Amino acid sequence: MIPQLEEKKRPVRVAARRQREMMAILRDHLNNESAEWLDVDEIDLDHQGQQQTLNATAMMPVIDNIQQWATTPWEDA
């Protein structure tokens, strides 16, 4: 019996990571998106996909003070 090669899935983006898995946002032929936990070996991460993930992480705000971050600007001090 000839082993069949599984085609790797190309995600729209990677939403989360844990150990050897990634939550991949996948798009089907009808442009519907779904999230799936996949093994890293099942995902096709080309250079562009990795760069998008790095850019998304770099854009996340760094919260130094949670109380200051949680206050609303329209409240009187």
PDB file of N, H, CA, C and O in Angstrom:
ATOM      1  N   MET A   1       0.846  -1.178   0.000  1.00  0.00           N
ATOM      2  CA  MET A   1       0.000   0.000   0.000  1.00  0.00           C
ATOM      3  C   MET A   1       0.891   1.240   0.000  1.00  0.00           C
ATOM      4  O   MET A   1       1.851   1.317   0.767  1.00  0.00           O
ATOM      5  N   ILE A   2       0.581   2.189  -0.839  1.00  0.00           N
ATOM      6  H   ILE A   2      -0.199   2.127  -1.462  1.00  0.00           H
ATOM      7  CA  ILE A   2       1.370   3.411  -0.960  1.00  0.00           C
ATOM      8  C   ILE A   2       0.854   4.442   0.043  1.00  0.00           C
ATOM      9  O   ILE A   2      -0.333   4.769   0.040  1.00  0.00           O
ATOM     10  N   PRO A   3       1.744   4.958   0.904  1.00  0.00           N
ATOM     11  CA  PRO A   3       1.290   5.984   1.852  1.00  0.00           C
ATOM     12  C   PRO A   3       0.961   7.280   1.113  1.00  0.00           C
ATOM     13  O   PRO A   3       1.723   7.736   0.260  1.00  0.00           O
ATOM     14  N   GLN A   4      -0.178   7.858   1.452  1.00  0.00           N
ATOM     15  H   GLN A   4      -0.797   7.488   2.145  1.00  0.00           H
ATOM     16  CA  GLN A   4      -0.574   9.105   0.813  1.00  0.00           C
ATOM     17  C   GLN A   4      -0.024  10.278   1.606  1.00  0.00           C
ATOM     18  O   GLN A   4      -0.063  10.300   2.836  1.00  0.00           O
ATOM     19  N   LEU A   5       0.482  11.240   0.875  1.00  0.00           N
ATOM     20  H   LEU A   5       0.514  11.222  -0.125  1.00  0.00           H
ATOM     21  CA  LEU A   5       0.995  12.437   1.511  1.00  0.00           C
ATOM     22  C   LEU A   5      -0.163  13.365   1.842  1.00  0.00           C
ATOM     23  O   LEU A   5      -0.985  13.691   0.985  1.00  0.00           O
ATOM     24  N   GLU A   6      -0.211  13.781   3.088  1.00  0.00           N
ATOM     25  H   GLU A   6       0.456  13.516   3.785  1.00  0.00           H
ATOM     26  CA  GLU A   6      -1.263  14.709   3.480  1.00  0.00           C
ATOM     27  C   GLU A   6      -0.861  16.113   3.070  1.00  0.00           C
ATOM     28  O   GLU A   6       0.285  16.526   3.243  1.00  0.00           O
ATOM     29  N   GLU A   7      -1.809  16.826   2.533  1.00  0.00           N
ATOM     30  H   GLU A   7      -2.740  16.491   2.392  1.00  0.00           H
ATOM     31  CA  GLU A   7      -1.544  18.198   2.143  1.00  0.00           C
ATOM     32  C   GLU A   7      -1.622  19.078   3.388  1.00  0.00           C
ATOM     33  O   GLU A   7      -2.570  18.985   4.167  1.00  0.00           O
ATOM     34  N   LYS A   8      -0.621  19.927   3.564  1.00  0.00           N
ATOM     35  H   LYS A   8       0.149  20.003   2.931  1.00  0.00           H
ATOM     36  CA  LYS A   8      -0.619  20.817   4.719  1.00  0.00           C
ATOM     37  C   LYS A   8      -1.656  21.917   4.526  1.00  0.00           C
ATOM     38  O   LYS A   8      -1.910  22.362   3.407  1.00  0.00           O
ATOM     39  N   LYS A   9      -2.247  22.342   5.629  1.00  0.00           N
ATOM     40  H   LYS A   9      -2.041  21.980   6.539  1.00  0.00           H
ATOM     41  CA  LYS A   9      -3.257  23.386   5.568  1.00  0.00           C
ATOM     42  C   LYS A   9      -2.583  24.744   5.692  1.00  0.00           C
ATOM     43  O   LYS A   9      -1.677  24.930   6.504  1.00  0.00           O
ATOM     44  N   ARG A  10      -3.033  25.684   4.882  1.00  0.00           N
ATOM     45  H   ARG A  10      -3.769  25.533   4.222  1.00  0.00           H
ATOM     46  CA  ARG A  10      -2.485  27.035   4.917  1.00  0.00           C
ATOM     47  C   ARG A  10      -3.492  27.946   5.622  1.00  0.00           C
ATOM     48  O   ARG A  10      -4.539  28.259   5.056  1.00  0.00           O
ATOM     49  N   PRO A  11      -3.190  28.368   6.837  1.00  0.00           N
ATOM     50  CA  PRO A  11      -4.150  29.195   7.583  1.00  0.00           C
ATOM     51  C   PRO A  11      -4.152  30.642   7.103  1.00  0.00           C
ATOM     52  O   PRO A  11      -3.189  31.125   6.508  1.00  0.00           O
ATOM     53  N   VAL A  12      -5.266  31.318   7.380  1.00  0.00           N
ATOM     54  H   VAL A  12      -6.049  30.927   7.864  1.00  0.00           H
ATOM     55  CA  VAL A  12      -5.354  32.754   7.133  1.00  0.00           C
ATOM     56  C   VAL A  12      -4.444  33.451   8.132  1.00  0.00           C
ATOM     57  O   VAL A  12      -3.722  34.390   7.794  1.00  0.00           O
ATOM     58  N   ARG A  13      -4.495  32.971   9.370  1.00  0.00           N
ATOM     59  H   ARG A  13      -5.081  32.209   9.645  1.00  0.00           H
ATOM     60  CA  ARG A  13      -3.614  33.475  10.427  1.00  0.00           C
ATOM     61  C   ARG A  13      -3.558  32.452  11.552  1.00  0.00           C
ATOM     62  O   ARG A  13      -4.375  31.534  11.618  1.00  0.00           O
ATOM     63  N   VAL A  14      -2.595  32.623  12.423  1.00  0.00           N
ATOM     64  H   VAL A  14      -1.931  33.369  12.370  1.00  0.00           H
ATOM     65  CA  VAL A  14      -2.469  31.772  13.601  1.00  0.00           C
ATOM     66  C   VAL A  14      -2.970  32.587  14.784  1.00  0.00           C
ATOM     67  O   VAL A  14      -2.433  33.652  15.087  1.00  0.00           O
ATOM     68  N   ALA A  15      -4.009  32.078  15.453  1.00  0.00           N
ATOM     69  H   ALA A  15      -4.445  31.212  15.207  1.00  0.00           H
ATOM     70  CA  ALA A  15      -4.633  32.817  16.546  1.00  0.00           C
ATOM     71  C   ALA A  15      -3.977  32.548  17.896  1.00  0.00           C
ATOM     72  O   ALA A  15      -3.931  33.434  18.750  1.00  0.00           O
ATOM     73  N   ALA A  16      -3.468  31.331  18.095  1.00  0.00           N
ATOM     74  H   ALA A  16      -3.504  30.611  17.401  1.00  0.00           H
ATOM     75  CA  ALA A  16      -2.858  30.989  19.384  1.00  0.00           C
ATOM     76  C   ALA A  16      -1.878  29.839  19.183  1.00  0.00           C
ATOM     77  O   ALA A  16      -1.908  29.137  18.172  1.00  0.00           O
ATOM     78  N   ARG A  17      -1.020  29.671  20.165  1.00  0.00           N
ATOM     79  H   ARG A  17      -0.995  30.241  20.986  1.00  0.00           H
ATOM     80  CA  ARG A  17      -0.034  28.582  20.122  1.00  0.00           C
ATOM     81  C   ARG A  17       0.018  27.913  21.480  1.00  0.00           C
ATOM     82  O   ARG A  17      -0.176  28.548  22.517  1.00  0.00           O
ATOM     83  N   ARG A  18       0.283  26.619  21.452  1.00  0.00           N
ATOM     84  H   ARG A  18       0.440  26.103  20.610  1.00  0.00           H
ATOM     85  CA  ARG A  18       0.556  25.866  22.681  1.00  0.00           C
ATOM     86  C   ARG A  18       1.428  24.686  22.306  1.00  0.00           C
ATOM     87  O   ARG A  18       1.120  23.967  21.355  1.00  0.00           O
ATOM     88  N   GLN A  19       2.469  24.483  23.009  1.00  0.00           N
ATOM     89  H   GLN A  19       2.718  25.067  23.781  1.00  0.00           H
ATOM     90  CA  GLN A  19       3.454  23.427  22.781  1.00  0.00           C
ATOM     91  C   GLN A  19       3.642  23.114  21.301  1.00  0.00           C
ATOM     92  O   GLN A  19       4.271  23.906  20.599  1.00  0.00           O
ATOM     93  N   ARG A  20       3.133  22.011  20.802  1.00  0.00           N
ATOM     94  H   ARG A  20       2.622  21.368  21.372  1.00  0.00           H
ATOM     95  CA  ARG A  20       3.336  21.613  19.398  1.00  0.00           C
ATOM     96  C   ARG A  20       2.071  21.813  18.574  1.00  0.00           C
ATOM     97  O   ARG A  20       1.916  21.200  17.518  1.00  0.00           O
ATOM     98  N   GLU A  21       1.166  22.665  19.046  1.00  0.00           N
ATOM     99  H   GLU A  21       1.292  23.163  19.904  1.00  0.00           H
ATOM    100  CA  GLU A  21      -0.078  22.922  18.328  1.00  0.00           C
ATOM    101  C   GLU A  21      -0.272  24.413  18.104  1.00  0.00           C
ATOM    102  O   GLU A  21       0.279  25.249  18.820  1.00  0.00           O
ATOM    103  N   MET A  22      -1.069  24.720  17.092  1.00  0.00           N
ATOM    104  H   MET A  22      -1.516  24.041  16.511  1.00  0.00           H
ATOM    105  CA  MET A  22      -1.433  26.104  16.806  1.00  0.00           C
ATOM    106  C   MET A  22      -2.917  26.158  16.491  1.00  0.00           C
ATOM    107  O   MET A  22      -3.453  25.269  15.830  1.00  0.00           O
ATOM    108  N   MET A  23      -3.580  27.210  16.970  1.00  0.00           N
ATOM    109  H   MET A  23      -3.145  27.932  17.507  1.00  0.00           H
ATOM    110  CA  MET A  23      -4.966  27.428  16.577  1.00  0.00           C
ATOM    111  C   MET A  23      -4.924  28.210  15.277  1.00  0.00           C
ATOM    112  O   MET A  23      -4.579  29.391  15.250  1.00  0.00           O
ATOM    113  N   ALA A  24      -5.283  27.528  14.204  1.00  0.00           N
ATOM    114  H   ALA A  24      -5.564  26.568  14.226  1.00  0.00           H
ATOM    115  CA  ALA A  24      -5.220  28.125  12.877  1.00  0.00           C
ATOM    116  C   ALA A  24      -6.610  28.574  12.448  1.00  0.00           C
ATOM    117  O   ALA A  24      -7.590  27.844  12.595  1.00  0.00           O
ATOM    118  N   ILE A  25      -6.670  29.774  11.923  1.00  0.00           N
ATOM    119  H   ILE A  25      -5.874  30.367  11.803  1.00  0.00           H
ATOM    120  CA  ILE A  25      -7.908  30.270  11.329  1.00  0.00           C
ATOM    121  C   ILE A  25      -7.863  29.868   9.856  1.00  0.00           C
ATOM    122  O   ILE A  25      -7.000  30.316   9.101  1.00  0.00           O
ATOM    123  N   LEU A  26      -8.808  29.017   9.465  1.00  0.00           N
ATOM    124  H   LEU A  26      -9.509  28.653  10.079  1.00  0.00           H
ATOM    125  CA  LEU A  26      -8.840  28.484   8.110  1.00  0.00           C
ATOM    126  C   LEU A  26     -10.031  29.062   7.351  1.00  0.00           C
ATOM    127  O   LEU A  26     -11.069  29.359   7.943  1.00  0.00           O
ATOM    128  N   ARG A  27      -9.876  29.217   6.053  1.00  0.00           N
ATOM    129  H   ARG A  27      -9.033  28.976   5.572  1.00  0.00           H
ATOM    130  CA  ARG A  27     -10.958  29.735   5.202  1.00  0.00           C
ATOM    131  C   ARG A  27     -11.296  28.664   4.172  1.00  0.00           C
ATOM    132  O   ARG A  27     -10.412  28.121   3.511  1.00  0.00           O
ATOM    133  N   ASP A  28     -12.594  28.367   4.044  1.00  0.00           N
ATOM    134  H   ASP A  28     -13.313  28.808   4.581  1.00  0.00           H
ATOM    135  CA  ASP A  28     -13.013  27.364   3.058  1.00  0.00           C
ATOM    136  C   ASP A  28     -13.339  28.026   1.720  1.00  0.00           C
ATOM    137  O   ASP A  28     -13.167  29.233   1.553  1.00  0.00           O
ATOM    138  N   HIS A  29     -13.809  27.225   0.779  1.00  0.00           N
ATOM    139  H   HIS A  29     -13.950  26.244   0.915  1.00  0.00           H
ATOM    140  CA  HIS A  29     -14.079  27.726  -0.575  1.00  0.00           C
ATOM    141  C   HIS A  29     -15.224  28.738  -0.626  1.00  0.00           C
ATOM    142  O   HIS A  29     -15.371  29.444  -1.623  1.00  0.00           O
ATOM    143  N   LEU A  30     -16.032  28.822   0.423  1.00  0.00           N
ATOM    144  H   LEU A  30     -15.913  28.248   1.234  1.00  0.00           H
ATOM    145  CA  LEU A  30     -17.121  29.803   0.483  1.00  0.00           C
ATOM    146  C   LEU A  30     -16.742  31.042   1.293  1.00  0.00           C
ATOM    147  O   LEU A  30     -17.596  31.872   1.603  1.00  0.00           O
ATOM    148  N   ASN A  31     -15.464  31.162   1.631  1.00  0.00           N
ATOM    149  H   ASN A  31     -14.770  30.488   1.379  1.00  0.00           H
ATOM    150  CA  ASN A  31     -14.914  32.260   2.439  1.00  0.00           C
ATOM    151  C   ASN A  31     -15.404  32.260   3.882  1.00  0.00           C
ATOM    152  O   ASN A  31     -15.338  33.289   4.555  1.00  0.00           O
ATOM    153  N   ASN A  32     -15.893  31.126   4.363  1.00  0.00           N
ATOM    154  H   ASN A  32     -15.947  30.290   3.816  1.00  0.00           H
ATOM    155  CA  ASN A  32     -16.236  30.998   5.773  1.00  0.00           C
ATOM    156  C   ASN A  32     -14.959  30.690   6.543  1.00  0.00           C
ATOM    157  O   ASN A  32     -14.115  29.923   6.080  1.00  0.00           O
ATOM    158  N   GLU A  33     -14.822  31.291   7.718  1.00  0.00           N
ATOM    159  H   GLU A  33     -15.507  31.914   8.094  1.00  0.00           H
ATOM    160  CA  GLU A  33     -13.636  31.046   8.539  1.00  0.00           C
ATOM    161  C   GLU A  33     -13.988  30.150   9.710  1.00  0.00           C
ATOM    162  O   GLU A  33     -15.082  30.237  10.269  1.00  0.00           O
ATOM    163  N   SER A  34     -13.055  29.292  10.073  1.00  0.00           N
ATOM    164  H   SER A  34     -12.166  29.222   9.620  1.00  0.00           H
ATOM    165  CA  SER A  34     -13.208  28.434  11.237  1.00  0.00           C
ATOM    166  C   SER A  34     -11.859  28.318  11.932  1.00  0.00           C
ATOM    167  O   SER A  34     -10.808  28.467  11.307  1.00  0.00           O
ATOM    168  N   ALA A  35     -11.904  28.052  13.226  1.00  0.00           N
ATOM    169  H   ALA A  35     -12.757  27.930  13.733  1.00  0.00           H
ATOM    170  CA  ALA A  35     -10.676  27.897  14.008  1.00  0.00           C
ATOM    171  C   ALA A  35     -10.500  26.429  14.353  1.00  0.00           C
ATOM    172  O   ALA A  35     -11.456  25.744  14.715  1.00  0.00           O
ATOM    173  N   GLU A  36      -9.263  25.953  14.236  1.00  0.00           N
ATOM    174  H   GLU A  36      -8.486  26.510  13.942  1.00  0.00           H
ATOM    175  CA  GLU A  36      -8.954  24.552  14.495  1.00  0.00           C
ATOM    176  C   GLU A  36      -7.594  24.437  15.159  1.00  0.00           C
ATOM    177  O   GLU A  36      -6.643  25.105  14.752  1.00  0.00           O
ATOM    178  N   TRP A  37      -7.494  23.589  16.187  1.00  0.00           N
ATOM    179  H   TRP A  37      -8.266  23.047  16.518  1.00  0.00           H
ATOM    180  CA  TRP A  37      -6.191  23.273  16.762  1.00  0.00           C
ATOM    181  C   TRP A  37      -5.544  22.237  15.864  1.00  0.00           C
ATOM    182  O   TRP A  37      -6.099  21.160  15.652  1.00  0.00           O
ATOM    183  N   LEU A  38      -4.373  22.558  15.335  1.00  0.00           N
ATOM    184  H   LEU A  38      -3.921  23.433  15.507  1.00  0.00           H
ATOM    185  CA  LEU A  38      -3.648  21.649  14.449  1.00  0.00           C
ATOM    186  C   LEU A  38      -2.221  21.454  14.950  1.00  0.00           C
ATOM    187  O   LEU A  38      -1.635  22.352  15.554  1.00  0.00           O
ATOM    188  N   ASP A  39      -1.677  20.283  14.694  1.00  0.00           N
ATOM    189  H   ASP A  39      -2.153  19.553  14.203  1.00  0.00           H
ATOM    190  CA  ASP A  39      -0.282  20.004  15.000  1.00  0.00           C
ATOM    191  C   ASP A  39       0.584  20.884  14.084  1.00  0.00           C
ATOM    192  O   ASP A  39       0.206  21.128  12.938  1.00  0.00           O
ATOM    193  N   VAL A  40       1.709  21.351  14.557  1.00  0.00           N
ATOM    194  H   VAL A  40       2.016  21.153  15.488  1.00  0.00           H
ATOM    195  CA  VAL A  40       2.553  22.240  13.754  1.00  0.00           C
ATOM    196  C   VAL A  40       3.009  21.587  12.452  1.00  0.00           C
ATOM    197  O   VAL A  40       3.296  22.282  11.477  1.00  0.00           O
ATOM    198  N   ASP A  41       3.076  20.261  12.429  1.00  0.00           N
ATOM    199  H   ASP A  41       2.843  19.696  13.221  1.00  0.00           H
ATOM    200  CA  ASP A  41       3.482  19.555  11.211  1.00  0.00           C
ATOM    201  C   ASP A  41       2.397  19.561  10.140  1.00  0.00           C
ATOM    202  O   ASP A  41       2.681  19.278   8.977  1.00  0.00           O
ATOM    203  N   GLU A  42       1.160  19.880  10.516  1.00  0.00           N
ATOM    204  H   GLU A  42       0.930  20.111  11.461  1.00  0.00           H
ATOM    205  CA  GLU A  42       0.035  19.890   9.579  1.00  0.00           C
ATOM    206  C   GLU A  42      -0.193  21.259   8.946  1.00  0.00           C
ATOM    207  O   GLU A  42      -1.055  21.405   8.078  1.00  0.00           O
ATOM    208  N   ILE A  43       0.570  22.261   9.372  1.00  0.00           N
ATOM    209  H   ILE A  43       1.269  22.142  10.076  1.00  0.00           H
ATOM    210  CA  ILE A  43       0.334  23.635   8.938  1.00  0.00           C
ATOM    211  C   ILE A  43       1.455  24.084   8.015  1.00  0.00           C
ATOM    212  O   ILE A  43       2.633  23.852   8.286  1.00  0.00           O
ATOM    213  N   ASP A  44       1.071  24.731   6.921  1.00  0.00           N
ATOM    214  H   ASP A  44       0.113  24.920   6.702  1.00  0.00           H
ATOM    215  CA  ASP A  44       2.036  25.284   5.973  1.00  0.00           C
ATOM    216  C   ASP A  44       2.238  26.758   6.322  1.00  0.00           C
ATOM    217  O   ASP A  44       1.397  27.603   6.014  1.00  0.00           O
ATOM    218  N   LEU A  45       3.353  27.047   6.960  1.00  0.00           N
ATOM    219  H   LEU A  45       4.036  26.361   7.210  1.00  0.00           H
ATOM    220  CA  LEU A  45       3.678  28.427   7.315  1.00  0.00           C
ATOM    221  C   LEU A  45       4.791  28.903   6.402  1.00  0.00           C
ATOM    222  O   LEU A  45       5.969  28.641   6.646  1.00  0.00           O
ATOM    223  N   ASP A  46       4.409  29.600   5.358  1.00  0.00           N
ATOM    224  H   ASP A  46       3.452  29.813   5.160  1.00  0.00           H
ATOM    225  CA  ASP A  46       5.431  30.173   4.486  1.00  0.00           C
ATOM    226  C   ASP A  46       5.981  31.428   5.161  1.00  0.00           C
ATOM    227  O   ASP A  46       5.500  31.826   6.222  1.00  0.00           O
ATOM    228  N   HIS A  47       6.963  32.035   4.563  1.00  0.00           N
ATOM    229  H   HIS A  47       7.354  31.712   3.702  1.00  0.00           H
ATOM    230  CA  HIS A  47       7.602  33.209   5.162  1.00  0.00           C
ATOM    231  C   HIS A  47       6.608  34.345   5.398  1.00  0.00           C
ATOM    232  O   HIS A  47       6.674  35.020   6.425  1.00  0.00           O
ATOM    233  N   GLN A  48       5.701  34.558   4.468  1.00  0.00           N
ATOM    234  H   GLN A  48       5.647  34.010   3.633  1.00  0.00           H
ATOM    235  CA  GLN A  48       4.724  35.645   4.594  1.00  0.00           C
ATOM    236  C   GLN A  48       3.797  35.411   5.783  1.00  0.00           C
ATOM    237  O   GLN A  48       3.499  36.346   6.525  1.00  0.00           O
ATOM    238  N   GLY A  49       3.338  34.176   5.972  1.00  0.00           N
ATOM    239  H   GLY A  49       3.580  33.416   5.369  1.00  0.00           H
ATOM    240  CA  GLY A  49       2.458  33.861   7.084  1.00  0.00           C
ATOM    241  C   GLY A  49       3.140  34.076   8.420  1.00  0.00           C
ATOM    242  O   GLY A  49       2.523  34.579   9.358  1.00  0.00           O
ATOM    243  N   GLN A  50       4.408  33.699   8.517  1.00  0.00           N
ATOM    244  H   GLN A  50       4.910  33.290   7.754  1.00  0.00           H
ATOM    245  CA  GLN A  50       5.162  33.907   9.743  1.00  0.00           C
ATOM    246  C   GLN A  50       5.343  35.391  10.004  1.00  0.00           C
ATOM    247  O   GLN A  50       5.263  35.834  11.150  1.00  0.00           O
ATOM    248  N   GLN A  51       5.588  36.166   8.950  1.00  0.00           N
ATOM    249  H   GLN A  51       5.653  35.806   8.019  1.00  0.00           H
ATOM    250  CA  GLN A  51       5.782  37.604   9.110  1.00  0.00           C
ATOM    251  C   GLN A  51       4.496  38.262   9.597  1.00  0.00           C
ATOM    252  O   GLN A  51       4.555  39.166  10.430  1.00  0.00           O
ATOM    253  N   GLN A  52       3.330  37.831   9.100  1.00  0.00           N
ATOM    254  H   GLN A  52       3.282  37.096   8.423  1.00  0.00           H
ATOM    255  CA  GLN A  52       2.059  38.389   9.544  1.00  0.00           C
ATOM    256  C   GLN A  52       1.846  38.095  11.022  1.00  0.00           C
ATOM    257  O   GLN A  52       1.364  38.954  11.760  1.00  0.00           O
ATOM    258  N   THR A  53       2.201  36.888  11.463  1.00  0.00           N
ATOM    259  H   THR A  53       2.593  36.190  10.864  1.00  0.00           H
ATOM    260  CA  THR A  53       2.059  36.535  12.868  1.00  0.00           C
ATOM    261  C   THR A  53       2.957  37.401  13.727  1.00  0.00           C
ATOM    262  O   THR A  53       2.536  37.880  14.780  1.00  0.00           O
ATOM    263  N   LEU A  54       4.196  37.609  13.288  1.00  0.00           N
ATOM    264  H   LEU A  54       4.538  37.221  12.433  1.00  0.00           H
ATOM    265  CA  LEU A  54       5.112  38.454  14.048  1.00  0.00           C
ATOM    266  C   LEU A  54       4.618  39.896  14.105  1.00  0.00           C
ATOM    267  O   LEU A  54       4.710  40.534  15.154  1.00  0.00           O
ATOM    268  N   ASN A  55       4.099  40.419  13.003  1.00  0.00           N
ATOM    269  H   ASN A  55       4.025  39.900  12.151  1.00  0.00           H
ATOM    270  CA  ASN A  55       3.582  41.780  12.987  1.00  0.00           C
ATOM    271  C   ASN A  55       2.378  41.927  13.901  1.00  0.00           C
ATOM    272  O   ASN A  55       2.251  42.943  14.585  1.00  0.00           O
ATOM    273  N   ALA A  56       1.501  40.949  13.929  1.00  0.00           N
ATOM    274  H   ALA A  56       1.605  40.125  13.373  1.00  0.00           H
ATOM    275  CA  ALA A  56       0.319  41.005  14.794  1.00  0.00           C
ATOM    276  C   ALA A  56       0.744  41.013  16.260  1.00  0.00           C
ATOM    277  O   ALA A  56       0.150  41.719  17.074  1.00  0.00           O
ATOM    278  N   THR A  57       1.769  40.231  16.598  1.00  0.00           N
ATOM    279  H   THR A  57       2.252  39.657  15.937  1.00  0.00           H
ATOM    280  CA  THR A  57       2.257  40.200  17.967  1.00  0.00           C
ATOM    281  C   THR A  57       2.910  41.522  18.326  1.00  0.00           C
ATOM    282  O   THR A  57       2.752  41.993  19.452  1.00  0.00           O
ATOM    283  N   ALA A  58       3.633  42.131  17.409  1.00  0.00           N
ATOM    284  H   ALA A  58       3.761  41.749  16.494  1.00  0.00           H
ATOM    285  CA  ALA A  58       4.316  43.396  17.674  1.00  0.00           C
ATOM    286  C   ALA A  58       3.327  44.536  17.871  1.00  0.00           C
ATOM    287  O   ALA A  58       3.650  45.516  18.542  1.00  0.00           O
ATOM    288  N   MET A  59       2.139  44.432  17.303  1.00  0.00           N
ATOM    289  H   MET A  59       1.877  43.636  16.757  1.00  0.00           H
ATOM    290  CA  MET A  59       1.147  45.497  17.409  1.00  0.00           C
ATOM    291  C   MET A  59       0.363  45.444  18.721  1.00  0.00           C
ATOM    292  O   MET A  59      -0.391  46.372  19.013  1.00  0.00           O
ATOM    293  N   MET A  60       0.517  44.399  19.507  1.00  0.00           N
ATOM    294  H   MET A  60       1.129  43.645  19.269  1.00  0.00           H
ATOM    295  CA  MET A  60      -0.230  44.275  20.748  1.00  0.00           C
ATOM    296  C   MET A  60       0.315  45.278  21.768  1.00  0.00           C
ATOM    297  O   MET A  60       1.530  45.421  21.901  1.00  0.00           O
ATOM    298  N   PRO A  61      -0.566  45.970  22.485  1.00  0.00           N
ATOM    299  CA  PRO A  61      -0.100  46.961  23.455  1.00  0.00           C
ATOM    300  C   PRO A  61       0.534  46.297  24.678  1.00  0.00           C
ATOM    301  O   PRO A  61       0.121  45.217  25.100  1.00  0.00           O
ATOM    302  N   VAL A  62       1.524  46.952  25.226  1.00  0.00           N
ATOM    303  H   VAL A  62       1.859  47.829  24.883  1.00  0.00           H
ATOM    304  CA  VAL A  62       2.162  46.490  26.446  1.00  0.00           C
ATOM    305  C   VAL A  62       1.526  47.261  27.598  1.00  0.00           C
ATOM    306  O   VAL A  62       1.549  48.492  27.612  1.00  0.00           O
ATOM    307  N   ILE A  63       0.961  46.540  28.562  1.00  0.00           N
ATOM    308  H   ILE A  63       0.943  45.541  28.551  1.00  0.00           H
ATOM    309  CA  ILE A  63       0.281  47.162  29.690  1.00  0.00           C
ATOM    310  C   ILE A  63       1.233  47.150  30.873  1.00  0.00           C
ATOM    311  O   ILE A  63       1.536  46.093  31.426  1.00  0.00           O
ATOM    312  N   ASP A  64       1.707  48.336  31.261  1.00  0.00           N
ATOM    313  H   ASP A  64       1.461  49.195  30.812  1.00  0.00           H
ATOM    314  CA  ASP A  64       2.608  48.449  32.402  1.00  0.00           C
ATOM    315  C   ASP A  64       1.847  48.580  33.717  1.00  0.00           C
ATOM    316  O   ASP A  64       2.273  48.047  34.742  1.00  0.00           O
ATOM    317  N   ASN A  65       0.726  49.285  33.688  1.00  0.00           N
ATOM    318  H   ASN A  65       0.379  49.718  32.855  1.00  0.00           H
ATOM    319  CA  ASN A  65      -0.052  49.537  34.887  1.00  0.00           C
ATOM    320  C   ASN A  65      -1.516  49.229  34.575  1.00  0.00           C
ATOM    321  O   ASN A  65      -2.154  49.969  33.826  1.00  0.00           O
ATOM    322  N   ILE A  66      -2.050  48.152  35.137  1.00  0.00           N
ATOM    323  H   ILE A  66      -1.532  47.552  35.745  1.00  0.00           H
ATOM    324  CA  ILE A  66      -3.407  47.710  34.821  1.00  0.00           C
ATOM    325  C   ILE A  66      -4.456  48.714  35.285  1.00  0.00           C
ATOM    326  O   ILE A  66      -5.471  48.890  34.611  1.00  0.00           O
ATOM    327  N   GLN A  67      -4.236  49.375  36.417  1.00  0.00           N
ATOM    328  H   GLN A  67      -3.411  49.232  36.964  1.00  0.00           H
ATOM    329  CA  GLN A  67      -5.214  50.353  36.903  1.00  0.00           C
ATOM    330  C   GLN A  67      -5.286  51.557  35.970  1.00  0.00           C
ATOM    331  O   GLN A  67      -6.376  52.038  35.659  1.00  0.00           O
ATOM    332  N   GLN A  68      -4.151  52.037  35.531  1.00  0.00           N
ATOM    333  H   GLN A  68      -3.266  51.647  35.784  1.00  0.00           H
ATOM    334  CA  GLN A  68      -4.120  53.169  34.616  1.00  0.00           C
ATOM    335  C   GLN A  68      -4.727  52.778  33.270  1.00  0.00           C
ATOM    336  O   GLN A  68      -5.425  53.584  32.656  1.00  0.00           O
ATOM    337  N   TRP A  69      -4.475  51.563  32.803  1.00  0.00           N
ATOM    338  H   TRP A  69      -3.907  50.908  33.302  1.00  0.00           H
ATOM    339  CA  TRP A  69      -4.996  51.100  31.523  1.00  0.00           C
ATOM    340  C   TRP A  69      -6.518  50.939  31.567  1.00  0.00           C
ATOM    341  O   TRP A  69      -7.202  51.184  30.573  1.00  0.00           O
ATOM    342  N   ALA A  70      -7.050  50.519  32.740  1.00  0.00           N
ATOM    343  H   ALA A  70      -6.495  50.320  33.548  1.00  0.00           H
ATOM    344  CA  ALA A  70      -8.482  50.252  32.871  1.00  0.00           C
ATOM    345  C   ALA A  70      -9.318  51.510  33.089  1.00  0.00           C
ATOM    346  O   ALA A  70     -10.538  51.468  32.930  1.00  0.00           O
ATOM    347  N   THR A  71      -8.690  52.622  33.447  1.00  0.00           N
ATOM    348  H   THR A  71      -7.699  52.656  33.576  1.00  0.00           H
ATOM    349  CA  THR A  71      -9.477  53.837  33.662  1.00  0.00           C
ATOM    350  C   THR A  71      -9.951  54.389  32.336  1.00  0.00           C
ATOM    351  O   THR A  71      -9.268  54.271  31.319  1.00  0.00           O
ATOM    352  N   THR A  72     -11.120  54.990  32.357  1.00  0.00           N
ATOM    353  H   THR A  72     -11.675  55.086  33.184  1.00  0.00           H
ATOM    354  CA  THR A  72     -11.658  55.595  31.142  1.00  0.00           C
ATOM    355  C   THR A  72     -11.262  57.062  31.092  1.00  0.00           C
ATOM    356  O   THR A  72     -11.235  57.713  32.137  1.00  0.00           O
ATOM    357  N   PRO A  73     -10.956  57.602  29.937  1.00  0.00           N
ATOM    358  CA  PRO A  73     -10.473  58.973  29.839  1.00  0.00           C
ATOM    359  C   PRO A  73     -11.546  60.021  30.149  1.00  0.00           C
ATOM    360  O   PRO A  73     -11.211  61.175  30.417  1.00  0.00           O
ATOM    361  N   TRP A  74     -12.816  59.649  30.118  1.00  0.00           N
ATOM    362  H   TRP A  74     -13.088  58.712  29.900  1.00  0.00           H
ATOM    363  CA  TRP A  74     -13.864  60.640  30.346  1.00  0.00           C
ATOM    364  C   TRP A  74     -14.318  60.706  31.794  1.00  0.00           C
ATOM    365  O   TRP A  74     -15.231  61.471  32.105  1.00  0.00           O
ATOM    366  N   GLU A  75     -13.719  59.937  32.688  1.00  0.00           N
ATOM    367  H   GLU A  75     -12.977  59.316  32.435  1.00  0.00           H
ATOM    368  CA  GLU A  75     -14.046  60.027  34.117  1.00  0.00           C
ATOM    369  C   GLU A  75     -13.283  61.188  34.739  1.00  0.00           C
ATOM    370  O   GLU A  75     -12.137  61.456  34.379  1.00  0.00           O
ATOM    371  N   ASP A  76     -13.941  61.883  35.689  1.00  0.00           N
ATOM    372  H   ASP A  76     -14.872  61.666  35.981  1.00  0.00           H
ATOM    373  CA  ASP A  76     -13.240  62.934  36.440  1.00  0.00           C
ATOM    374  C   ASP A  76     -12.349  62.293  37.478  1.00  0.00           C
ATOM    375  O   ASP A  76     -12.752  61.359  38.172  1.00  0.00           O
ATOM    376  N   ALA A  77     -11.139  62.800  37.580  1.00  0.00           N
ATOM    377  H   ALA A  77     -10.812  63.559  37.017  1.00  0.00           H
ATOM    378  CA  ALA A  77     -10.168  62.238  38.511  1.00  0.00           C
ATOM    379  C   ALA A  77     -10.409  62.707  39.912  1.00  0.00           C
ATOM    380  O   ALA A  77      -9.677  62.325  40.825  1.00  0.00           O
TER     381      ALA A  77
END
